[in-house]
């Protein structure tokens, strides 16, 4: 296989990973709407009809976990994480690509810890059939599994970005501007 064909395969795989990560933004946004509706139902039920639920607060807690960890993949896909732009914006060309490789590699180290520890926690909850302590007794493992899933998506995306920047450094080109969405 030629080098160019190999890069084409990497670009297609990277594009698929980016697409999946962008879809997680839709999922996270949809969960925010569900959370809002559940809380409205809880407030109306509690204060107007004196009929509170035993599920709304727990549901919102678990949906928040999903929203945060899938949202992290989306935020990474649009390069939306916070950084010290007053310094970063002044760096251009190959030094910026090299700095991006370093930052993304350091991020992989941190996110790998989330992947590992979150996976262990979800696995233990699955093995022991752990449930929430609220009135509904939700199973914990599916919600806890979102931590390693979101972390894995972020790691895959960071690996794609590192590969692009390493190719850029090897070719002597300058990095394309970040793909931010409004």
Secondary structure by P-SEA (a helix, b strand, c coil): ccaaaaaaaaaaaaaaaaaaaaaaaaaaaaaaaaaaaaaaaaaaaacccccccccaaaaaaaaaaaaaaaaaaaaaaacccccccccccccccaaaaaaaaaaaaaaaaaaaaaaaaaaaaaaaaaaabbbbccccccccccccaaaaaaaaaaaaaaaaaaaaaaaaaaaccccccccccc
